[in-house]
Amino acid sequence: MSKNKAIVIGAGIVGLAAARALAEKGFKVKVFERNEQAVGASVRNFGMVWPIGQPKGKLFDRAMRSRKIWLDICAKGKFWHHPNGSLHLLYHNDEMAVAEEFMMANHEERGCDIITAKQALQKSTIARADELKGALWSNTELIVESREIIGQLPAYLEEKYDISFKFGKAVTRVKTGKVFVDEKKYEADLIVVCSGADFETLYPETFAKSGITKCKLQMMRTEAMPKGNVGPSLCGGLTLTHYGAFADLKSLPALKKRYDKQWTEQVKWGIHVLVSQSPNMELTLGDSHEYGQVFDPFDKAAINQLVIDYLKTFTNLKAIPISQSWNGIYAKLPGKTEFIAEPEKGVHILNGLSGAGMTLSFGLAEEWAEGAV
Ligand SMILES: Cc1cc2nc3c(=O)[nH]c(=O)nc-3n(C[C@H](O)[C@H](O)[C@H](O)COP(=O)(O)OP(=O)(O)OC[C@H]3O[C@@H](n4cnc5c(N)ncnc54)[C@H](O)[C@@H]3O)c2cc1C
């Protein structure tokens, strides 16, 4: 019996995860990507698989399911990855209070812990020692080098699942069972649109009605760290105000109130600072959050400076030689963790994973292919 056919549009992480999940389900899958290689949000991020940011229950489970898939793929494909865990470095009592409340509610499920300043400094060579009270340590975080692995995954998926990739092919129209590329028609039983922050080309009315929006983030990369491996991925207290995992904690509003006063500009630009390390020992730094349908294409030096100012509060880095800066844009459906729609029969949209696409896509795609979301 011949296999059912599926077409996936977009070779960012969401398209790759959807293609893999459908191939696992027995579909013969073809992927169309309009660029010669994916250059969207999926290659512009920190490469952080970050379960610690997801609330316990469905989303944390999804993140851990994704993590397992990443580890399996990285092992089989021999792709660089670093399961280095994460440290939220805490310098104030109100930050400790949030971390402790989080830990009480999450310790068993997550394998996270509050560690002493001394233990944190043993794990990280770049954590600032001065006034460090302790840290929230979690061993579930993982880094991949997204700018490499997103380009490498198509060959891996082709080899393992016989998925075929067509790069440099923009899909201009979709109808039930049909996809149009360069006026040529391709047929499939199932079509999945994973077009990231392009809401304008395919199903613009569906995107417009959904309330989905875009978010622009500014990022930087340093030169290689002279002392090599710096340890776990790092962040400071501002990150406690950013992720859903901490959102319902009773101690959070007081912390936010202090930050609103003390870090007004960082709060205004949606800045919280994360640090991951590349295989070449450079540090990836960011980020800011600006929301809208269209953005100033030019990055603001002042935003990068605000990121560096805050970075200096939790690292001992004196010189921070920046070798690259860029921005990335992701899709976000306010109040939701993904946007899934079926604008016409047999055509599905998978999108809106906002700042957690590297963390959640593989798990979400499997759940979706199983009909669970
Ligand atoms: C700066 C930044 C940092 C981030 N950091 C992290 C992180 O550390 N961890 C984490 O979990 N998440 C992170 N994220 C979020 C994550 O990167 C996104 O959620 C994810 O990359 C979205 O993937 P996507 O496939 O939907 O979009 P994209 O990567 O943008 O891919 C969409 C693809 O579809 C293609 N396409 C669109 N329309 C068509 C068409 N008509 N025909 C053919 N092809 C088409 C595009 O060319 C593009 O390649 C970050 C995001 C940004 C921007």
The ligand as a Tripos MOL2 file, in Angstrom:
@<TRIPOS>MOLECULE
LIG
   53    58     1     0     0
SMALL
NO_CHARGES

@<TRIPOS>ATOM
      1 C1         16.5300   35.9950   19.0460 C.3       1 LIG1
      2 C2         15.7340   34.7760   19.4340 C.ar      1 LIG1
      3 C3         16.1680   33.9810   20.4780 C.ar      1 LIG1
      4 C4         15.4430   32.8370   20.8190 C.ar      1 LIG1
      5 N1         15.9620   31.9630   21.7340 N.ar      1 LIG1
      6 C5         15.3480   30.7780   21.9280 C.ar      1 LIG1
      7 C6         15.9490   29.7800   22.7460 C.ar      1 LIG1
      8 O1         17.0880   29.9160   23.1830 O.2       1 LIG1
      9 N2         15.2370   28.6670   23.0380 N.ar      1 LIG1
     10 C7         13.9990   28.4580   22.5080 C.ar      1 LIG1
     11 O2         13.3790   27.4420   22.8340 O.2       1 LIG1
     12 N3         13.4630   29.3270   21.6270 N.ar      1 LIG1
     13 C8         14.0950   30.4730   21.3300 C.ar      1 LIG1
     14 N4         13.5640   31.3560   20.4550 N.ar      1 LIG1
     15 C9         12.3030   31.0280   19.7860 C.3       1 LIG1
     16 C10        12.5230   30.1170   18.5850 C.3       1 LIG1
     17 O3         13.6700   30.4930   17.8850 O.3       1 LIG1
     18 C11        11.2620   30.1770   17.6990 C.3       1 LIG1
     19 O4         10.1240   29.8250   18.4640 O.3       1 LIG1
     20 C12        11.3610   29.2320   16.5270 C.3       1 LIG1
     21 O5         12.5830   29.3640   15.8570 O.3       1 LIG1
     22 C13        10.2190   29.4410   15.5440 C.3       1 LIG1
     23 O6         10.4010   28.4930   14.5230 O.3       1 LIG1
     24 P1          9.5640   28.5320   13.1880 P.3       1 LIG1
     25 O7          9.9120   27.3170   12.4320 O.co2     1 LIG1
     26 O8          8.1170   28.7930   13.5170 O.co2     1 LIG1
     27 O9         10.0350   29.8690   12.4560 O.3       1 LIG1
     28 P2         11.2890   30.1400   11.4850 P.3       1 LIG1
     29 O10        12.5530   29.6450   12.0460 O.co2     1 LIG1
     30 O11        11.2370   31.5960   11.1650 O.co2     1 LIG1
     31 O12        10.9890   29.2750   10.2030 O.3       1 LIG1
     32 C14         9.9320   29.5390    9.3190 C.3       1 LIG1
     33 C15        10.4230   29.1340    7.9380 C.3       1 LIG1
     34 O13         9.3450   29.1180    7.0180 O.3       1 LIG1
     35 C16         9.8270   29.5770    5.7760 C.3       1 LIG1
     36 N5          8.6650   30.0390    4.9840 N.ar      1 LIG1
     37 C17         7.7720   30.9910    5.3580 C.ar      1 LIG1
     38 N6          6.8360   31.1320    4.3940 N.ar      1 LIG1
     39 C18         7.1460   30.2470    3.4030 C.ar      1 LIG1
     40 C19         6.5510   29.9380    2.1440 C.ar      1 LIG1
     41 N7          5.4600   30.5630    1.7310 N.pl3     1 LIG1
     42 N8          7.1240   28.9720    1.3760 N.ar      1 LIG1
     43 C20         8.2550   28.3320    1.8070 C.ar      1 LIG1
     44 N9          8.8590   28.6040    2.9840 N.ar      1 LIG1
     45 C21         8.3100   29.5480    3.7820 C.ar      1 LIG1
     46 C22        10.7900   30.6820    6.1570 C.3       1 LIG1
     47 O14        11.6970   30.9650    5.1100 O.3       1 LIG1
     48 C23        11.4510   30.1130    7.3880 C.3       1 LIG1
     49 O15        12.6590   29.4110    7.1040 O.3       1 LIG1
     50 C24        14.2500   32.5280   20.1180 C.ar      1 LIG1
     51 C25        13.8090   33.3450   19.0790 C.ar      1 LIG1
     52 C26        14.5500   34.4530   18.7230 C.ar      1 LIG1
     53 C27        14.0770   35.3030   17.5670 C.3       1 LIG1
@<TRIPOS>BOND
     1     1     2 1
     2     2     3 ar
     3     2    52 ar
     4     3     4 ar
     5     4     5 ar
     6     4    50 ar
     7     5     6 ar
     8     6     7 ar
     9     6    13 1
    10     7     8 2
    11     7     9 ar
    12     9    10 ar
    13    10    11 2
    14    10    12 ar
    15    12    13 ar
    16    13    14 ar
    17    14    15 1
    18    14    50 ar
    19    15    16 1
    20    16    17 1
    21    16    18 1
    22    18    19 1
    23    18    20 1
    24    20    21 1
    25    20    22 1
    26    22    23 1
    27    23    24 1
    28    24    25 2
    29    24    26 1
    30    24    27 1
    31    27    28 1
    32    28    29 2
    33    28    30 1
    34    28    31 1
    35    31    32 1
    36    32    33 1
    37    33    34 1
    38    33    48 1
    39    34    35 1
    40    35    36 1
    41    35    46 1
    42    36    37 ar
    43    36    45 ar
    44    37    38 ar
    45    38    39 ar
    46    39    40 ar
    47    39    45 ar
    48    40    41 1
    49    40    42 ar
    50    42    43 ar
    51    43    44 ar
    52    44    45 ar
    53    46    47 1
    54    46    48 1
    55    48    49 1
    56    50    51 ar
    57    51    52 ar
    58    52    53 1
@<TRIPOS>SUBSTRUCTURE
     1 LIG1         1 GROUP 0 **** ****
